[in-house]
């Protein structure tokens, strides 16, 4: 019930009333909405407990969907598809904005969920990027969409598929908005079954076909096209079909390489230069995992506790002397770097952004908030850790 409690506690009372006053929810009409917002949670949760199981399940599912888009990445997704961002700015808080779109623009709300799905997985294991022709118009007529869906069905063996095509924006590392077109694909999977309780409480198996989600984004200004799907073969088939049937051009397999991270410079002490305006109070290496060049089956891990005063290099020199693994005979295969951020206005403690980078292609930066991603991206490049020279899809 965590999402439901947070939804009720953080959403203004008037917005909650707009949600619960709908006939399909079934909250008793005599519920007292005159109590102050801060005193509303307890009676409202009690009223929900008195509803039927089906009603409670619906409210819980709705609350989870709204709450899931009320954090910073979720708000970025909401604004990326908003028809009138200035109107959203006038609402009380993230939960109010998200609930308003849920109630008043359900298609855009679903598109925001699709944006969140796509951006959360960008640059991860499910991602691939390509370069194609710039300034293409994404075809959205029935003929083009039917041809695209037909290809999806053929290669996946799905009997059913659905496609959403919509305009959106993405904020670049420089803080600018770039225009994108997103194509979200839902396709039916192979039959499966699950355990559930029937209406009499008996445990039974129920057959169903899962639905798999995938997505393509196209940036007309650059010709960058990105795809999110579970496996390499599906990614390639989807992007080929999108280029052929929705862009109307010939597909050229001009795939962008995965990002490359170089940790060799961490064998020696490094000062990590930063700009004062970014509010970074310090940077330190908390962990290094090393591998001997001549023995790929062996690893050495050095860890520096946050409370320790010495750097990881100083401690290694004190402990191992000339036999330190921080030498040219080793390569760094993983590092944890702690970026100490200044307190937010009104905040009660300092924040730390801890990044885990794995050589040669891994980094958990994609799992961070939009602000943290911009900070991490900027400095990983400046420090020489992120070494790919392709800027074409860095938005």
C-alpha positions in Angstrom: 0.0 0.0 0.0 3.0 2.3 -0.1 2.1 3.8 -3.5 -1.5 4.4 -2.4 -0.5 6.0 0.9 2.0 8.3 -0.9 -0.5 9.1 -3.6 -3.1 10.2 -1.0 -0.6 12.0 1.3 1.1 14.0 -1.5 -1.8 14.9 -3.8 -3.8 18.0 -2.9 -7.3 17.4 -1.6 -9.1 19.0 -4.4 -7.3 16.9 -7.0 -8.0 13.8 -5.0 -11.7 14.7 -4.9 -11.7 15.0 -8.7 -10.4 11.4 -8.8 -12.6 9.8 -6.2 -15.9 11.6 -7.1 -16.1 9.7 -10.4 -18.9 7.2 -10.5 -16.7 4.3 -11.5 -14.7 4.7 -8.2 -17.7 4.4 -6.0 -16.6 6.3 -2.9 -19.6 7.1 -0.8 -21.1 10.5 -1.7 -21.3 11.5 2.0 -17.5 11.4 2.4 -16.4 14.6 4.1 -14.0 16.5 1.9 -14.0 19.6 4.1 -11.2 18.3 6.3 -7.8 19.9 5.8 -5.4 18.2 3.4 -3.1 17.1 6.1 -5.9 15.3 7.9 -7.4 13.6 4.8 -5.2 10.5 4.6 -6.7 8.5 7.5 -10.4 8.9 6.7 -9.8 8.4 3.0 -7.8 5.2 3.5 -10.5 4.0 5.8 -13.2 4.7 3.2 -11.2 2.8 0.6 -11.0 -0.2 2.9 -14.8 -0.4 3.0 -15.0 -0.7 -0.8 -15.2 -3.9 -2.8 -12.1 -5.8 -3.6 -12.4 -4.9 -7.3 -12.8 -1.2 -6.4 -9.8 -1.3 -4.1 -7.7 -3.0 -6.8 -8.6 -0.4 -9.3 -7.7 2.5 -7.0 -4.4 0.8 -6.0 -3.4 0.3 -9.7 -4.3 3.9 -10.5 -2.3 5.2 -7.6 0.7 3.2 -8.6 0.6 4.5 -12.1 0.3 8.1 -10.9 2.9 7.8 -8.2 5.4 6.2 -10.6 5.4 9.3 -12.8 5.7 11.8 -9.9 9.5 11.5 -9.4 11.9 13.6 -11.4 12.3 11.2 -14.4 8.5 10.8 -14.4 7.9 14.5 -14.5 10.3 14.8 -17.4 8.2 12.2 -19.2 5.0 14.1 -18.4 6.4 17.4 -19.7 7.9 15.7 -22.8 4.4 15.0 -24.1 2.4 17.8 -22.5 0.2 20.0 -24.8 0.5 23.0 -22.4 3.5 22.8 -20.1 2.7 26.2 -18.7 -0.6 24.9 -17.4 1.1 22.1 -15.6 3.5 24.6 -14.1 0.5 26.2 -12.3 -0.5 23.0 -10.5 0.5 22.5 -6.9 3.1 19.7 -7.1 4.2 16.6 -9.2 1.4 14.4 -7.9 -1.2 17.1 -8.9 0.3 17.4 -12.4 0.5 13.7 -12.9 -3.1 13.1 -11.7 -4.4 15.9 -13.8 -3.0 14.3 -17.0 -4.2 10.8 -15.8 -7.7 12.2 -15.6 -7.9 14.7 -18.4 -5.5 13.4 -21.0 -5.3 9.6 -20.7 -3.6 9.1 -24.1 -0.9 11.6 -23.2 -0.5 9.9 -19.8 0.1 6.6 -21.5 2.5 8.2 -23.9 4.4 9.6 -20.8 4.6 6.0 -19.4 6.0 4.9 -22.8 8.5 7.7 -22.6 9.6 6.7 -19.1 9.9 3.0 -20.3 12.1 4.2 -23.2 14.3 6.7 -21.4 14.9 4.4 -18.4 16.4 1.8 -20.7 18.3 4.2 -23.0 22.0 3.3 -23.3 21.4 0.1 -21.4 21.3 -3.6 -22.4 18.1 -3.2 -24.4 19.3 -0.2 -26.4 20.8 0.3 -29.9 21.4 3.4 -31.8 21.7 4.1 -35.6 22.3 7.0 -37.9 20.0 7.4 -40.9 18.8 10.3 -43.1 17.9 13.6 -41.3 14.7 15.6 -41.9 12.5 12.6 -42.7 8.8 12.8 -42.0 7.5 9.9 -40.0 4.5 8.4 -41.8 1.4 7.9 -39.6 -1.3 7.0 -42.2 -3.1 3.7 -42.0 -1.2 2.3 -45.0 2.3 2.9 -43.4 1.2 1.8 -40.0 -0.4 -1.4 -41.3 2.7 -2.3 -43.2 4.9 -1.7 -40.2 2.6 -3.8 -37.9 2.5 -6.6 -40.5 6.3 -6.8 -40.4 6.3 -6.9 -36.6 3.7 -9.8 -36.6 5.7 -11.8 -39.2 9.1 -11.7 -37.5 7.7 -12.1 -34.0 5.0 -14.6 -34.8 2.5 -12.5 -32.9 -1.2 -12.6 -33.8 -1.8 -9.2 -32.4 0.3 -6.0 -32.3 -0.4 -2.3 -31.6 1.6 0.8 -32.4 1.5 4.3 -30.8 3.2 7.2 -32.8 3.5 10.6 -31.1 5.6 13.7 -30.8 7.7 14.3 -27.8 10.8 16.2 -26.6 14.0 15.2 -24.8 16.2 17.5 -22.8 19.8 17.5 -24.0 22.8 17.7 -21.7 23.0 21.4 -22.5 19.5 21.9 -21.2 17.9 22.4 -24.6 14.8 20.5 -25.9 15.2 18.4 -29.0 12.1 17.2 -31.0 11.6 13.5 -31.3 9.0 11.2 -32.8 8.4 8.0 -30.7 7.0 4.8 -32.0 5.9 2.4 -29.2 5.2 -1.2 -30.2 3.1 -3.7 -28.2 3.1 -7.3 -29.4 1.6 -10.4 -28.2 3.9 -13.1 -26.8 3.7 -16.9 -26.8 1.2 -18.6 -24.5 2.0 -18.9 -20.8 0.1 -19.6 -17.6 0.1 -18.3 -14.0 -1.4 -19.3 -10.7 -4.3 -17.3 -9.3 -7.2 -17.6 -6.9 -10.7 -18.0 -8.4 -13.8 -16.4 -7.0 -14.2 -19.2 -4.5 -10.6 -19.0 -3.3 -9.4 -22.1 -5.1 -5.9 -22.0 -6.5 -6.1 -22.5 -10.3 -3.9 -22.0 -13.4 -4.9 -19.4 -15.9 -3.6 -19.3 -19.5 -2.6 -15.9 -21.0 -0.4 -14.4 -23.6 2.0 -11.7 -22.3 2.4 -8.4 -24.0 5.9 -7.1 -24.8 6.8 -3.5 -25.2 9.4 -2.0 -27.5 10.1 1.5 -28.8 11.8 3.5 -31.5 12.7 7.2 -31.4 13.7 9.3 -34.4 15.3 12.7 -34.2 14.7 14.6 -37.5 17.3 17.2 -36.8 20.2 14.7 -36.7 18.8 11.5 -38.3 19.5 9.6 -35.0 17.3 6.6 -34.5 17.3 4.6 -31.3 15.5 1.3 -30.5 14.6 -0.3 -27.2 13.8 -4.1 -27.2 14.6 -7.2 -25.3 17.1 -8.8 -27.7 19.4 -7.9 -30.5 17.5 -9.6 -33.3 14.3 -7.9 -32.3 16.0 -4.5 -32.1 17.4 -4.9 -35.6 14.1 -6.1 -37.1 12.1 -3.2 -35.5 14.5 -0.5 -36.6 14.7 -1.9 -40.1 10.9 -2.0 -40.3 10.6 1.6 -38.9 13.1 3.0 -41.4 11.6 1.2 -44.3 7.8 1.7 -43.7 7.6 4.8 -41.5 10.5 6.9 -42.8 10.1 5.5 -46.3 13.8 5.2 -47.0 16.3 2.4 -47.4 17.7 0.9 -44.2 21.5 1.2 -43.9 23.0 -0.6 -40.9 24.9 2.4 -39.7 24.9 1.3 -36.0 26.5 3.5 -33.4 29.0 1.8 -31.2 28.3 1.2 -27.5 29.7 3.9 -25.2 33.3 3.1 -24.1 34.7 3.8 -20.7 38.5 3.9 -20.0 39.5 3.5 -16.4 43.3 3.3 -17.0 43.9 6.8 -15.7 42.7 5.7 -12.2 45.9 3.7 -11.7 47.4 7.0 -10.5 46.1 9.8 -8.3 43.7 12.1 -10.0 42.3 15.5 -8.9 38.9 15.4 -10.7 38.5 19.1 -11.7 34.9 20.5 -11.5 33.2 23.8 -12.1 32.1 25.8 -9.0 28.6 26.5 -10.4 27.7 22.8 -10.3 27.8 22.6 -6.5 30.3 19.7 -6.2 32.0 19.7 -2.9 34.4 16.8 -3.6 35.1 13.7 -5.7 36.7 10.5 -4.4 37.3 7.0 -5.6 35.6 4.5 -3.3 36.4 1.2 -5.0 38.7 -0.1 -7.8 38.6 -3.6 -9.2 41.8 -4.6 -11.0 42.9 -7.5 -13.2 46.5 -8.5 -14.0 47.3 -8.0 -17.6 48.8 -11.5 -17.9 46.0 -13.3 -15.8 42.4 -12.8 -16.9 41.2 -15.3 -14.2 42.2 -13.2 -11.2 40.8 -10.0 -9.7 41.9 -7.6 -6.9 39.5 -5.2 -5.3 40.5 -2.1 -3.3 37.8 -0.4 -1.3 38.0 2.9 0.5 35.3 3.5 3.3 33.6 6.8 3.1 34.9 7.8 6.5 38.5 7.1 5.7 40.7 10.2 5.3 43.4 8.7 2.9 42.8 8.4 -0.8 42.6 4.9 -2.3 46.0 5.5 -3.9 47.7 6.6 -0.7 46.3 3.6 1.3 47.3 1.2 -1.4 50.9 2.6 -1.4 51.1 2.4 2.4 49.8 -1.2 2.4 51.5 -2.7 -0.6 54.5 -0.4 -1.4 56.2 -1.4 -4.7 53.9 -4.5 -5.0 50.7 -2.4 -5.3 48.3 -3.5 -7.9 47.9 0.1 -8.9 50.7 -0.4 -11.4 51.2 -0.8 -15.2 50.9 -4.5 -14.8 47.2 -4.3 -14.1 44.1 -2.8 -15.7 41.1 -1.3 -13.9 37.9 -3.2 -14.7 35.5 -1.4 -12.4 35.5 1.8 -10.3 33.1 3.4 -7.9 33.3 7.2 -7.8 31.5 9.3 -5.2 30.6 12.8 -6.3 29.7 14.9 -3.2 26.9 17.4 -4.1 26.1 20.4 -2.1 22.9 20.5 0.0 19.8 21.5 -1.7 18.2 24.7 -0.4 16.2 23.6 2.7 17.9 20.2 2.7 19.2 18.7 5.9 22.1 16.7 4.5 24.7 16.5 1.8 23.9 14.3 -1.2 26.4 11.9 -2.8 26.1 10.7 -6.4 27.9 7.3 -6.5 28.7 6.1 -10.0 29.7 2.5 -10.8 31.7 2.3 -14.1 32.6 -1.1 -15.6 35.2 -1.4 -18.3 34.6 -1.3 -21.3 30.9 -0.4 -21.7 29.1 -0.3 -18.4 27.9 2.6 -16.3 24.8 3.0 -14.0 24.4 6.7 -14.9 21.3 5.8 -16.8 19.5 4.9 -13.6 20.0 8.4 -12.1 17.8 11.5 -12.1 17.9 13.8 -15.1 20.0 16.3 -13.1 22.4 13.7 -11.9 22.8 12.3 -15.5 23.8 15.7 -16.8 26.4 16.1 -14.0 27.8 12.6 -14.5 27.8 12.8 -18.3 29.6 16.2 -18.2 32.4 15.1 -15.9 32.9 11.5 -17.0 33.8 13.1 -20.4 36.0 15.8 -18.9 37.9 13.4 -16.7 38.6 11.2 -19.7 36.6 8.2 -18.4 33.9 8.4 -21.1 36.0 8.2 -24.2 33.7 7.6 -27.1 34.0 10.5 -29.6 30.5 10.1 -31.0 28.3 13.1 -30.0 25.5 12.4 -32.4 23.2 10.7 -30.0 24.3 12.1 -26.6 21.0 13.9 -25.9 
